Amino acid sequence: MKIKAFGIIAVLILALLLALPAVVSAQDEEAKYSFASAQGASNLQAIPGKEAEPGVIYFYNVDGNRITHVALEVVEAPDNWVVEIDPPLHQQDYSVSGATVTVTENLYVEPTQLSLEEIKDVPSGWDVCLTLPNRGANPGEPGYALAKKVTITVHVPKSEKVGTTGSTKILGTGSWLGQTGAASIQQQRDFDYTVTTVYDITNPEVPIDHGKSFDVVRWVPVIVAVAIVAVAAVLLPRFLRRRRAG
């Protein structure tokens, strides 16, 4: 019986020793940080008194193995212009090494696998399947990644003249939590937008404020005078030739 019990203990110890390298390997896996993004159109248009067509930024994480926490803030915008970021900045609790850590972020992006085929059914918690050029199995072929979307909305005051251009800059910060819960590393990048005010063609009752744009009414007399001179330059020689021929 003692021999049998010893044999069982030996097998358990051997199994534990075999499993230990895998556990250590998982714990000691080299951290890979990825703050990957794709920005949509950066040149936007807005009717004075209304909001511009929304700008979008997509965040994905196929090259990292740590959750990326994304925080966005407006660092540049014209006076009296209001810029909204959705989802907004908020606080989120995470459990790190048995302790609760509060992170201020707009969203977080978990690591996912690069797909060689388009993902038709986007899982809950993700917004889109993003196409990544030249990330496919063969050169020139695209790859695909799950991504989360941030919407940038710019509200332009009604007092702005048509043709006004304003610049907006969004600072994005990607951070990752270490074993102690503190941010172990950070990366930053800018997302720039140019917003131009345009006339509302759907509402003809609204008067056009051209601002510095071309004023047609002001130049009508000059246009008419130029037209008369041009016509005279063509017809006068013909008239003189007829009189001489007669």
VOFIVO-808613 format. One line per 8 residues: number of its first residue (from 1); for each residue x, y, z of N, C-alpha, C. Coordinates in Angstrom, 2 decimals. Each point is the difference from the previous one (the first is absolute). Last residue first. Layout:
NUM> X:Y:Z:X:Y:Z:X:Y:Z  ...
END
This chain:
246> -20.98:98.91:-99.24:-1.14:0.69:-0.59:0.38:1.29:-0.65  3.23:-2.52:2.34:-0.40:-0.78:-1.17:-1.19:0.66:-0.70  1.55:1.84:4.03:0.97:0.23:-1.05:-0.38:-0.75:-1.28  -2.65:-0.65:3.78:-0.16:1.38:-0.48:0.99:0.30:-1.12  0.28:-4.17:2.19:-1.22:0.08:-0.82:-0.17:1.39:-0.58  3.54:-0.79:3.04:0.26:-0.63:-1.28:-1.22:0.09:-0.92  -0.35:1.60:4.42:0.83:0.88:-0.80:0.27:-0.62:-1.37  -2.36:-2.57:3.19:-0.82:1.12:-0.42:0.80:0.94:-0.93
238> 2.26:-3.64:2.05:-0.93:-0.46:-1.04:-0.83:1.14:-0.55  2.88:0.90:3.65:0.74:-0.23:-1.26:-0.91:-0.47:-1.14  -2.03:0.51:4.34:0.41:1.26:-0.63:0.81:-0.21:-1.28  -1.49:-3.65:2.96:-0.97:0.50:-0.98:0.48:1.24:-0.74  2.66:-2.17:3.53:-0.31:-0.98:-1.05:-0.85:0.60:-1.10  1.21:2.53:3.83:1.25:-0.36:-0.68:-0.24:-0.99:-1.13  -3.58:1.25:2.87:0.36:1.08:-0.93:1.26:-0.34:-0.78  -1.36:-2.94:3.39:-0.93:-0.06:-1.14:0.36:1.05:-1.03
230> 2.46:0.04:4.01:0.31:-1.21:-0.77:-0.89:-0.10:-1.24  -0.80:3.47:3.10:1.25:0.23:-0.73:0.33:-1.20:-0.88  -3.68:-0.42:2.87:-0.29:0.97:-1.08:1.25:0.25:-0.83  0.44:-2.71:3.83:-0.75:-0.70:-1.04:-0.29:0.93:-1.17  2.05:1.79:3.83:0.94:-0.86:-0.72:-0.70:-0.72:-1.14  -2.67:2.56:2.88:0.87:0.86:-0.79:0.98:-0.82:-0.83  -2.78:-2.27:3.09:-0.78:0.51:-1.15:0.88:0.85:-0.91  1.91:-1.54:4.04:-0.23:-1.13:-0.92:-0.74:0.46:-1.24
222> 0.60:3.08:3.47:1.27:-0.26:-0.68:-0.16:-1.11:-1.02  -3.72:1.05:2.75:0.31:1.08:-0.96:1.29:-0.26:-0.78  -1.16:-3.20:3.48:-0.88:-0.04:-1.18:0.32:1.14:-0.98  1.98:-1.17:4.53:0.77:0.03:-1.24:-0.85:-0.03:-1.26  -1.82:-0.18:4.49:0.93:1.13:0.02:0.72:0.16:-1.34  -2.84:-3.72:0.81:-0.76:1.23:-0.19:0.93:1.20:-0.10  1.85:-4.32:1.03:-0.42:0.13:-1.38:-0.68:1.34:-0.26  3.78:-1.62:3.57:-1.30:0.65:0.04:-0.44:0.29:-1.44
214> 3.62:-3.66:2.56:-0.28:0.85:-1.15:-1.42:0.54:0.06  2.38:-1.29:4.67:-0.16:-0.66:-1.28:-0.41:1.00:-1.08  0.72:0.58:4.89:1.05:0.44:-0.90:-0.13:-0.62:-1.38  -4.26:-0.10:2.72:1.22:0.39:0.69:1.00:0.56:-0.99  -4.62:-1.77:-0.67:1.19:-0.49:-0.68:1.28:0.35:0.74  -5.26:-0.89:1.07:1.04:0.89:0.52:1.32:-0.50:-0.57  -5.52:-0.62:-1.27:1.39:-0.44:-0.14:0.93:1.07:0.56  -5.25:-1.17:1.58:0.86:0.84:-0.85:1.42:-0.49:-0.01
206> -4.51:-2.97:0.64:1.11:0.52:0.80:0.89:0.83:-0.90  -3.71:-2.43:-1.68:-0.44:1.20:0.71:1.11:0.63:0.82  0.32:-4.21:-2.53:0.21:1.22:-0.79:-0.43:1.28:0.70  1.59:-5.07:1.35:-0.87:1.02:0.59:0.21:1.33:-0.73  2.48:-3.96:-1.01:-1.32:-0.59:0.22:-0.99:1.01:0.57  4.71:0.79:-0.80:-0.74:0.03:-1.25:-1.40:-0.58:0.15  3.79:2.33:3.26:-1.04:-1.02:0.09:-0.88:0.07:-1.24  5.38:1.41:0.51:-1.37:0.50:-0.06:-0.99:-1.17:0.02
198> 4.96:-0.27:2.41:-0.59:0.05:-1.33:-1.44:0.49:0.10  5.19:-0.53:2.87:-1.44:0.32:0.04:-0.52:0.20:-1.42  4.20:-3.14:1.93:-0.33:1.16:-0.82:-1.51:0.23:0.02  4.23:-2.79:2.90:-1.43:0.18:-0.21:-0.24:1.29:-0.77  4.06:-3.88:1.32:-0.23:1.32:-0.56:-1.48:0.10:-0.36  3.37:-3.25:3.49:-1.18:0.20:-0.84:-0.06:1.44:-0.48  3.60:-4.05:2.48:-0.32:1.35:-0.44:-1.22:0.02:-0.91  2.74:-3.01:4.02:-0.99:-0.20:-1.07:-0.52:1.39:-0.38
190> 4.69:-2.21:2.73:-1.01:1.02:-0.28:-0.93:-0.46:-1.12  2.98:-2.87:3.97:-0.02:0.46:-1.38:-1.15:0.99:-0.16  3.14:-3.28:3.95:-0.91:1.08:-0.36:0.07:0.29:-1.50  1.18:-3.94:4.31:0.29:0.51:-1.33:-1.03:1.08:-0.32  2.17:-2.91:4.68:-1.00:0.79:-0.72:0.51:0.36:-1.38  0.76:-3.63:4.68:0.53:0.68:-1.17:-1.14:0.75:-0.69  -0.62:-2.17:4.19:1.39:-0.36:-0.16:0.64:0.72:-1.18  -4.12:1.03:3.64:0.27:-0.03:-1.42:1.48:-0.25:-0.23
182> -2.18:-1.94:4.46:0.36:1.29:-0.57:0.25:-0.16:-1.49  -0.96:-3.76:2.76:-1.20:0.77:-0.30:0.31:1.36:-0.60  3.02:-3.75:1.20:-0.41:0.75:1.19:-1.26:0.83:-0.24  2.08:-2.58:-3.48:-0.41:-0.93:1.06:-0.48:0.72:1.25  -0.44:2.87:-4.40:1.01:-0.95:0.43:-0.54:-0.89:1.11  -2.60:2.77:-4.23:0.19:-0.19:1.43:1.08:-1.03:0.28  -0.77:3.63:-4.26:-0.13:-1.39:0.38:0.34:-0.15:1.47  -1.57:4.00:-4.14:0.76:-0.41:1.18:-0.31:-1.45:0.34
174> -0.57:4.41:-3.92:-0.18:-1.42:0.26:0.86:-0.41:1.17  -2.23:4.81:-2.12:1.02:-0.64:0.84:-0.38:-1.45:0.22  -1.15:4.65:-3.44:-0.33:-1.35:0.46:1.16:-0.59:0.79  -2.11:5.08:-1.72:1.17:-0.73:0.48:-0.45:-1.35:0.55  -2.03:3.73:-3.76:-0.32:-0.94:1.07:1.28:-0.74:0.38  -1.53:4.85:-2.75:0.99:-1.04:0.27:-0.43:-0.82:1.20  -1.96:3.73:-4.08:-0.23:-0.67:1.28:1.02:-1.12:0.16  -1.15:4.84:-3.16:0.78:-1.21:0.24:-0.27:-0.54:1.41
166> -2.81:3.24:-3.98:0.52:-0.15:1.36:0.72:-1.33:0.16  -2.21:3.86:-3.87:0.66:-1.28:0.23:0.59:-0.02:1.41  -4.06:2.78:-3.23:0.94:-0.02:1.13:0.58:-1.39:0.19  -3.50:1.26:-3.17:1.37:0.04:-0.50:1.04:0.04:1.09  -4.78:1.91:1.04:0.24:-1.07:-0.95:1.40:0.17:-0.59  -0.89:1.95:4.90:-0.31:0.27:-1.39:0.29:-1.21:-0.88  -1.45:0.23:5.44:1.11:-0.19:-0.93:-0.46:0.24:-1.44  -2.89:0.05:3.95:0.61:1.27:-0.37:1.15:-0.14:-1.00
158> -2.42:-3.64:2.13:-0.77:0.58:-1.10:0.63:1.30:-0.50  2.99:-4.00:2.31:-0.94:1.07:0.35:-0.69:0.57:-1.24  1.79:-5.14:0.44:0.46:1.31:-0.48:-1.02:1.07:0.34  1.65:-5.23:1.67:-1.14:0.90:-0.07:0.52:1.41:-0.34  1.87:-5.39:-0.55:0.35:1.41:0.17:-1.24:0.85:-0.21  1.54:-5.45:1.23:-1.04:0.90:-0.50:0.36:1.43:0.34  2.07:-5.41:-0.31:0.36:1.38:0.32:-1.05:0.92:-0.66  0.45:-5.55:1.61:-0.59:1.02:-0.86:0.36:1.39:0.50
150> 1.98:-5.44:0.24:-0.20:1.25:0.73:-0.53:1.03:-1.00  0.36:-5.83:0.22:-0.11:1.31:-0.66:-0.20:1.12:1.00  2.38:-5.32:-0.47:-0.97:0.82:0.71:0.06:1.43:-0.55  1.29:-5.19:-2.23:0.39:1.34:0.45:-1.15:0.66:0.75  2.31:-4.92:-2.46:-1.12:0.59:0.74:0.46:1.34:0.57  2.18:-2.07:-4.52:0.11:0.07:1.45:-1.27:0.57:0.60  2.76:-2.16:-4.87:-1.19:0.57:0.63:0.15:-0.06:1.52  3.14:0.16:-5.03:-0.39:-0.78:1.16:-1.16:0.71:0.68
142> 1.89:0.02:-5.46:-0.33:0.61:1.30:-0.19:-1.03:1.10  3.40:-0.12:-4.51:-1.32:-0.40:0.47:-0.28:0.61:1.38  4.21:0.51:-2.39:-1.07:0.75:-0.64:-1.40:-0.36:0.46  3.73:-3.67:0.65:0.26:1.43:-0.20:-1.13:0.69:-0.76  -1.36:-4.28:2.86:0.89:0.26:-1.12:0.21:1.50:-0.17  -2.65:-1.57:3.56:0.93:-1.12:-0.11:1.02:0.22:-1.10  -2.10:4.45:2.08:-0.54:-1.31:-0.32:1.09:-1.06:-0.11  0.04:4.98:0.76:0.17:-0.85:1.18:-0.52:-1.40:-0.24
134> -0.16:4.21:-2.86:1.29:-0.70:0.00:0.27:-0.80:1.27  -3.92:3.39:0.66:0.73:-0.25:-1.26:1.32:-0.72:0.25  -4.57:-0.16:2.90:1.38:0.43:0.16:0.77:-0.32:-1.28  -5.43:0.69:1.92:0.87:-0.54:-1.04:1.39:0.60:0.14  -4.06:-0.90:3.82:0.83:0.97:-0.69:0.88:-0.70:-1.03  -4.86:-0.72:2.71:1.13:-0.78:-0.49:0.80:0.93:-0.89  -3.18:1.72:4.25:0.15:-0.28:-1.43:1.11:-1.04:-0.22  -1.69:1.18:4.48:-0.84:0.81:-0.87:0.08:-0.39:-1.47
126> 0.36:-2.69:5.14:0.79:0.58:-1.08:-0.94:0.73:-0.95  -1.74:-2.27:3.70:1.13:0.70:0.61:0.93:0.62:-1.01  -2.82:-4.30:-1.38:-0.42:1.05:0.92:1.22:0.61:0.69  0.87:-2.19:-4.81:-0.44:-0.38:1.36:-0.43:1.21:0.82  -0.30:-0.65:-5.44:0.83:0.67:0.99:-0.50:-0.32:1.41  -0.38:-2.45:-4.89:-0.77:0.20:1.23:0.91:0.58:1.08  1.96:-0.65:-4.21:-1.37:0.42:-0.35:-0.82:0.32:1.25  5.34:0.07:-1.34:-0.86:-0.48:1.08:-1.40:0.53:-0.22
118> 4.18:-1.12:-3.61:-0.86:1.02:0.59:-0.94:-0.61:1.03  4.78:-2.26:-0.89:-1.29:0.12:-0.68:-0.84:1.05:0.72  4.26:-1.18:1.57:0.28:0.04:-1.44:-1.27:0.10:-0.82  1.28:1.74:5.23:-0.77:-0.94:-0.80:0.37:0.17:-1.47  2.32:0.96:5.19:-0.17:0.48:-1.37:-0.72:-1.07:-0.81  -0.70:0.37:5.36:0.81:-0.60:-1.05:-0.28:0.66:-1.34  -0.28:2.39:5.05:-0.73:-0.94:-0.85:0.96:-0.54:-1.06  -0.16:3.09:5.08:0.74:-0.64:-1.09:-0.91:-0.97:-0.76
110> -2.28:4.22:2.44:0.63:-1.26:0.34:0.80:-0.53:-1.19  -1.51:5.07:1.61:0.04:-0.88:-1.16:0.75:-1.27:0.37  -2.98:4.53:2.34:1.13:-0.91:0.08:-0.10:-0.98:-1.18  -1.84:5.44:1.20:-0.28:-1.41:-0.30:1.25:-0.82:0.22  -0.31:4.49:1.46:-1.19:0.03:-0.86:-0.44:-1.41:-0.34  2.67:1.46:4.69:0.14:-0.36:-1.41:-1.29:0.28:-0.76  2.76:-0.41:5.11:-0.78:1.00:-0.72:0.23:-0.21:-1.49  0.32:-3.56:4.38:0.65:0.59:-1.17:-0.95:1.01:-0.63
102> 0.92:-3.01:4.90:-0.91:0.85:-0.76:0.78:0.71:-1.11  0.52:-4.83:3.06:0.68:1.18:-0.55:-1.00:0.77:-0.85  0.33:-4.18:4.06:-0.84:0.75:-0.94:0.71:1.29:-0.42  2.19:-4.99:1.57:-0.37:1.34:0.44:-0.83:0.69:-1.07  2.01:-4.41:-0.44:-0.88:-0.05:1.15:-0.43:1.35:0.53  2.74:-0.48:-3.93:0.69:-0.68:1.10:-0.81:0.03:1.28  -2.41:2.77:-3.16:1.39:-0.29:-0.34:0.69:-0.59:1.23  -5.13:1.61:-2.22:0.63:-0.79:1.06:1.40:-0.39:-0.47
94> -3.29:4.47:-1.26:0.59:-1.26:-0.45:0.62:-0.70:1.19  -3.71:4.41:-1.47:0.74:-0.79:0.99:0.50:-1.30:-0.62  -1.19:5.21:-2.01:-0.32:-1.42:-0.09:0.87:-0.77:0.99  -1.85:5.39:-1.61:0.85:-0.84:0.85:-0.50:-1.44:-0.03  -0.28:3.97:-4.02:-0.66:-0.46:1.22:0.98:-0.86:0.79  -0.97:3.24:-4.88:0.99:-0.39:1.00:-0.72:-0.39:1.29  -2.83:-0.58:-4.50:0.69:1.06:0.75:1.03:-0.58:0.96  -1.49:-2.26:-4.86:-0.42:0.11:1.39:0.81:1.05:0.76
86> -0.36:2.17:-3.21:-0.87:-1.08:0.43:0.64:-1.36:-0.36  0.89:5.79:0.47:0.60:-1.30:-0.28:-0.90:-1.08:0.58  -0.30:5.62:-1.66:-0.44:-1.11:0.85:0.65:-1.31:-0.46  0.52:5.79:-0.35:0.41:-1.29:-0.55:-0.38:-1.10:0.99  -1.15:5.55:-1.33:-0.13:-1.08:0.99:0.32:-1.33:-0.68  1.17:5.61:-0.69:-0.36:-1.26:-0.65:-0.01:-1.09:1.07  1.31:4.52:0.97:-1.45:-0.17:-0.07:-0.44:-1.22:-0.80  4.93:1.42:-0.95:-0.81:0.52:1.10:-1.48:-0.18:-0.30
78> 3.37:-3.45:-2.31:-0.32:1.43:-0.05:-0.86:0.41:1.19  3.43:-4.08:0.59:-1.27:0.23:-0.68:-0.27:1.49:-0.03  3.56:-4.16:2.23:-0.04:1.19:-0.86:-1.35:0.06:-0.70  1.07:-3.42:3.12:1.09:0.91:0.37:0.04:1.24:-0.87  -3.33:-4.38:1.83:0.09:1.08:-0.98:1.07:0.98:0.46  -0.19:-5.46:1.14:-0.34:1.34:0.47:0.18:1.01:-1.13  -0.13:-5.80:1.51:0.02:1.05:-1.02:-0.39:1.34:0.62  1.81:-5.48:1.21:-0.56:1.25:0.53:0.18:1.09:-1.06
70> 0.26:-5.80:0.61:0.08:1.17:-0.88:-0.70:1.19:0.65  2.46:-5.14:1.05:-0.95:0.97:0.54:0.18:1.32:-0.75  1.17:-5.50:-0.98:0.37:1.40:-0.22:-1.11:0.91:0.51  1.83:-5.32:1.13:-1.14:0.89:-0.25:0.50:1.44:-0.12  3.20:-4.12:-1.37:-0.48:0.69:1.20:-1.16:0.91:-0.39  2.80:-2.45:-3.07:-0.57:-1.04:0.87:-0.42:0.58:1.35  0.75:1.76:-5.62:0.37:0.04:1.41:-0.60:-1.16:0.77  -0.77:1.12:-4.69:1.44:-0.20:0.13:0.48:0.04:1.45
62> -4.56:0.79:-1.64:0.36:-1.33:-0.48:1.49:-0.29:0.16  -3.90:3.72:1.16:1.14:-0.52:0.77:0.31:-1.43:-0.43  -2.89:5.19:-1.20:0.05:-1.45:-0.04:1.29:-0.48:0.65  -3.52:4.64:-1.10:1.12:-0.54:0.76:-0.09:-1.53:-0.02  -1.96:4.74:-2.89:-0.15:-1.41:0.36:1.27:-0.46:0.73  -2.89:4.85:-1.14:1.30:-0.60:0.22:-0.23:-1.44:0.46  -2.94:4.40:-2.63:0.10:-1.27:0.71:1.46:-0.43:0.12  -3.63:4.63:-0.84:1.26:-0.66:-0.30:0.10:-1.27:0.82
54> -4.60:2.87:-1.75:0.88:-0.57:1.04:1.29:-0.57:-0.57  -2.69:4.35:-1.85:-0.11:-1.44:-0.21:1.00:-0.68:0.93  -1.39:4.58:1.87:0.65:-0.51:-1.20:-0.31:-1.48:-0.17  -3.40:3.49:2.50:1.20:-0.80:0.23:0.56:-0.51:-1.32  -2.75:4.79:0.66:-0.25:-1.44:0.09:1.32:-0.73:0.22  -0.33:4.74:-0.63:-1.12:-0.25:0.89:-0.33:-1.47:0.16  2.50:1.31:-4.38:0.02:0.82:1.21:-1.27:-0.19:0.84  1.81:-3.94:-3.03:-0.85:1.16:-0.22:0.04:0.83:1.28
46> 3.94:-3.52:-1.86:-1.05:0.30:0.98:-0.77:1.23:-0.44  4.06:-4.16:-1.48:-0.78:1.19:-0.33:-1.12:0.18:1.03  5.32:-2.56:-0.37:-1.43:-0.07:0.25:-0.68:1.31:-0.38  4.78:-3.20:-0.34:-0.55:1.27:-0.49:-1.53:-0.08:0.06  2.61:-3.76:1.19:0.45:1.06:0.90:-0.48:1.38:-0.43  -1.57:-5.59:-0.50:0.22:1.28:-0.66:0.37:1.07:1.02  0.84:-4.51:2.18:-0.82:0.23:-1.19:0.34:1.35:-0.61  3.37:-3.23:2.99:-0.84:1.20:0.01:-0.77:0.10:-1.30
38> 2.48:-3.97:3.22:-0.26:0.40:-1.38:-0.99:1.15:0.05  3.77:-2.94:3.54:-1.21:0.78:-0.28:-0.11:0.26:-1.49  2.95:-2.69:4.47:-0.29:0.08:-1.44:-1.33:0.73:-0.24  3.62:-1.30:3.76:-0.93:1.14:0.00:-0.35:0.29:-1.47  2.45:-4.17:3.17:-0.44:0.46:-1.31:-1.05:1.10:0.17  4.07:-3.35:2.71:-0.96:1.10:0.08:-0.34:0.49:-1.40  2.06:-4.56:2.78:-0.03:0.68:-1.28:-1.11:1.04:0.04  3.21:-3.32:3.64:-1.13:0.90:-0.26:0.16:0.66:-1.37
30> 1.83:-4.93:1.63:0.43:1.36:-0.28:-1.18:0.87:-0.38  -0.26:-4.30:3.27:-0.16:0.35:-1.41:0.36:1.47:-0.22  -0.07:-2.81:4.16:1.14:0.78:-0.45:-0.10:0.38:-1.47  -3.33:-2.64:2.17:0.16:1.16:0.86:1.10:0.93:-0.51  -0.82:-4.07:-2.24:-1.17:0.87:-0.16:0.16:1.27:0.83  3.31:-3.37:0.40:0.06:0.63:-1.31:-1.14:0.97:-0.20  0.09:-2.63:3.87:1.01:1.04:0.07:0.08:0.76:-1.32  -2.79:-3.72:0.16:-0.55:1.06:0.84:0.96:1.17:0.06
22> 1.38:-3.85:-2.28:-1.05:0.68:-0.75:-0.58:1.15:0.81  3.26:-2.81:2.04:0.57:0.88:-1.03:-1.05:0.75:-0.79  -1.48:-3.21:3.33:0.58:1.23:0.52:0.62:0.89:-1.07  -1.90:-4.53:-0.52:-0.91:1.13:-0.23:0.62:1.33:0.40  2.32:-4.13:0.71:-0.20:0.17:-1.44:-0.86:1.21:-0.31  0.70:-1.27:4.49:1.24:0.51:-0.57:-0.13:0.24:-1.49  -3.61:-2.00:2.27:0.16:1.39:0.42:1.25:0.62:-0.61  -0.78:-4.57:-0.65:-0.97:0.78:-0.77:0.12:1.49:0.32
14> 2.60:-3.01:2.52:0.50:0.06:-1.37:-0.92:0.85:-0.87  -1.33:-0.92:4.41:1.14:0.93:0.00:0.53:0.19:-1.41  -3.39:-3.18:0.62:-0.53:1.34:0.19:1.12:1.05:-0.05  1.20:-4.57:-0.13:-0.67:0.40:-1.25:-0.53:1.42:0.10  1.87:-1.90:3.86:1.05:0.26:-0.99:-0.60:0.46:-1.31  -2.88:-1.43:3.44:0.59:1.30:0.33:1.05:0.38:-1.03  -1.90:-4.25:-0.36:-0.99:1.02:-0.34:0.56:1.40:0.25  2.61:-3.70:1.30:-0.06:0.11:-1.46:-0.99:1.08:-0.44
6> 0.36:-1.14:4.56:1.19:0.74:-0.44:-0.03:0.21:-1.50  -3.32:-2.67:1.90:-0.21:1.41:0.34:1.17:0.85:-0.46  0.39:-4.65:-0.51:-1.02:0.52:-0.90:-0.25:1.49:0.25  2.92:-2.31:2.87:0.61:0.15:-1.32:-0.98:0.61:-0.98  -1.50:-1.06:4.31:0.88:1.16:0.05:0.63:0.26:-1.36  -2.65:-3.80:0.52:-0.82:1.20:0.00:0.86:1.27:0.00
END
